[in-house]
Amino acid sequence: MATGKPKKNKFVKAWMAEHVNDPWVKEATRLGYRSRAAFKLIELAAKDKLLRPGMRIADLGAAPGSWTQVLREKAGRDAAIVAIDVLPMSPIPGVHFVQGDFREDEGLKRLESALGGYKLDLVVSDLSPNLSGVEAADQARSVHLGELALEFSVQWLQPGGDLVVKAFQGEGFVSLRRAMEQQFAKVYVRKPQASRDRSREVYLVAKGLKS
C-alpha cells in the first residue's frame, strides 16, 4: 500500500531547494531580517508612504518578526509599536509583544490593553490562516482575518490612519476590498516584488481612515 511519503519528501526537498536559492532569503539573511517578508513591507511602505518617525503602530500576526523589525527601523525609537501573534517571537527592543490569538476575545483584550487607550496611526496585518489544502475553506479563513483586521482598525485608528492587510485573490476578495473602501479614502491592491509569482497573495493598502 502506498504511504504517500515519497511524494511528500519530494515536495519538501523542492521547497527547501527553492528557499535556499531564493535571492530574497539570502538578502534577508545578509541584512539581519528574520524572513524575506521584510522586503514586502519595505516596498509597500516606500510606495504608499506608510511610515514616519514617532508613529503608533499595531502589527497583527507578527511572528517571526520581520515586519516588526522594519517598523522599528523606519519609525524610529520614538515610535510605539505593539505586536501580537499566537506564536512566540524573540524580543525586539522597543516593541511590546503580546502572545495571543488575535481572533479570540482574550487575545484581543490583551492587545487592546497594551495600547493603553491610545489611537493608532497604522495597522499592519500579515495574518494568514493555517492552510488546510481545501482552497475554498482557506480562502474563507483568509477573508475572515482581513475582516477582523478591518474591524479592529476602524475602532483603533485615528482619523487619517492607514491599514495594510494581506489577502488572497478569490472568493470574498472583492467584498473585503469594498468594505475597506467604505471606511478609507483610498484602497490599493499591491503585489510586492518579494511575493512569489505563483502565489495569489496580494496586499490591500487602505489610506486615510474616514472620520
C-alpha positions in Angstrom: 0.0 0.0 0.0 1.4 3.4 -0.9 2.1 5.7 2.0 2.5 9.0 0.2 5.8 9.7 1.9 7.9 9.8 -1.3 5.7 12.4 -2.8 5.8 14.5 0.4 9.5 14.2 0.7 9.9 15.3 -2.9 7.8 18.3 -2.2 9.8 19.2 0.9 13.1 18.9 -1.0 11.8 21.1 -3.8 10.6 23.7 -1.3 14.0 23.6 0.5 15.9 24.0 -2.7 13.8 27.0 -3.8 14.1 28.5 -0.3 17.9 28.2 -0.1 18.4 29.7 -3.5 15.8 32.5 -3.1 17.6 35.8 -3.5 15.2 37.5 -1.1 16.0 34.9 1.6 19.7 35.5 1.0 19.3 39.2 1.2 17.2 38.9 4.4 20.0 36.8 6.0 22.6 39.3 4.9 20.7 42.3 6.4 19.6 40.5 9.6 15.9 40.3 8.9 14.0 37.3 10.3 12.3 36.4 7.0 12.1 37.5 3.3 8.7 39.1 4.2 10.5 42.2 5.4 11.0 43.3 1.8 7.3 43.2 1.1 6.6 45.8 3.8 9.7 47.8 2.8 8.3 48.1 -0.7 4.8 48.9 0.4 5.9 51.5 2.9 8.0 53.3 0.3 5.4 53.2 -2.4 2.5 54.3 -0.2 4.3 56.5 2.3 3.2 54.4 5.3 6.0 55.1 7.8 7.3 58.2 9.6 9.1 58.7 12.9 7.2 58.5 16.1 4.1 56.6 14.9 1.8 54.4 16.9 1.5 51.1 15.2 -0.1 47.7 15.7 1.4 44.6 14.0 -1.1 41.7 13.7 0.4 38.3 13.0 3.9 39.5 13.7 6.0 36.3 14.2 8.7 35.7 13.4 9.1 39.5 13.5 10.5 40.7 10.2 7.7 43.2 9.7 8.2 44.4 13.2 11.9 44.9 12.6 11.1 47.1 9.6 8.5 49.1 11.6 11.0 49.7 14.4 13.8 50.6 11.9 11.7 53.0 9.8 9.5 54.6 12.5 12.4 55.1 14.9 13.0 54.8 18.7 10.2 57.2 19.5 7.6 55.0 17.8 5.1 53.0 19.9 4.8 49.5 18.4 2.6 46.7 19.7 2.8 43.3 18.0 0.7 40.2 18.5 0.9 36.6 17.4 -0.3 33.2 18.6 3.3 32.0 18.2 6.2 33.2 20.4 8.5 35.8 19.0 12.0 36.7 20.0 12.1 40.2 21.6 12.8 43.3 19.5 14.0 46.3 21.6 11.3 49.0 22.0 8.4 46.7 20.9 5.7 45.5 23.2 4.9 41.9 22.1 1.7 40.1 23.1 1.5 36.4 22.6 -2.1 35.6 22.0 -4.7 34.8 19.3 -6.0 37.9 17.7 -9.2 36.1 16.6 -10.2 35.3 20.2 -11.6 37.7 22.8 -8.8 37.1 25.3 -6.0 37.8 22.8 -7.8 40.9 21.5 -8.3 42.2 25.0 -4.6 41.7 25.8 -3.7 43.6 22.7 -6.1 46.5 23.4 -4.8 46.7 27.0 -1.2 47.0 25.6 -2.4 50.0 23.5 -3.1 51.9 26.7 -6.1 53.7 25.2 -4.1 55.5 22.6 -5.3 55.6 19.0 -3.0 54.3 16.2 -1.6 55.8 13.1 -1.0 52.5 11.3 -2.2 48.9 11.5 -0.4 46.2 9.5 -1.7 42.6 9.2 0.3 39.8 7.7 -2.1 37.3 9.2 -2.6 34.1 7.2 -4.7 31.1 8.1 -3.2 27.6 8.7 -3.7 26.2 5.3 -5.8 23.0 5.1 -5.3 22.4 1.4 -9.0 22.9 0.8 -9.0 26.1 -1.3 -12.5 27.3 -0.6 -12.1 26.9 3.2 -8.6 28.5 3.2 -9.9 31.4 1.2 -12.8 32.0 3.6 -10.5 31.9 6.6 -8.2 34.4 4.9 -11.1 36.8 4.1 -12.3 36.5 7.7 -8.9 37.5 9.0 -9.0 40.5 6.8 -12.4 41.5 8.1 -11.2 41.2 11.7 -8.2 43.4 10.9 -10.5 46.0 9.3 -12.9 45.9 12.3 -10.0 46.4 14.7 -8.6 49.2 12.6 -11.9 51.1 12.4 -12.0 51.1 16.2 -8.4 51.9 16.9 -7.0 54.0 14.1 -7.3 57.7 14.5 -8.9 59.6 11.5 -6.5 59.6 8.6 -4.8 56.4 9.7 -3.7 53.7 7.4 -4.2 49.9 7.2 -2.2 47.1 5.4 -3.8 43.7 5.1 -2.6 40.5 3.4 -5.3 39.0 1.2 -5.6 36.2 -1.4 -7.4 36.8 -4.6 -10.5 34.6 -4.8 -14.0 34.3 -3.3 -14.7 37.2 -1.0 -11.7 39.3 -2.0 -13.8 41.9 -3.8 -16.2 42.2 -0.9 -13.3 42.7 1.5 -11.9 45.4 -0.7 -15.3 47.2 -1.0 -15.7 47.0 2.8 -12.4 48.8 3.2 -13.3 51.4 0.5 -16.3 52.3 2.7 -14.0 53.2 5.6 -10.9 54.6 3.9 -10.3 57.4 1.4 -8.2 55.2 -0.9 -7.6 51.5 -1.2 -4.9 50.0 -3.4 -4.1 46.4 -4.4 -0.4 45.8 -4.3 1.8 42.8 -5.3 5.3 43.4 -3.8 8.2 42.0 -5.8 9.1 39.7 -2.9 5.8 37.9 -3.2 6.1 34.7 -5.1 4.8 35.0 -8.6 2.7 31.8 -8.4 1.0 33.0 -5.1 -2.4 34.6 -5.1 -1.1 36.7 -2.2 -1.6 40.5 -2.5 -1.8 43.3 0.0 -4.6 45.8 0.4 -3.3 49.2 1.4 -6.0 51.4 2.8 -5.1 55.1 3.1 -6.9 57.7 5.2 -9.5 56.3 7.7 -12.6 58.4 7.2 -13.7 60.4 10.3 
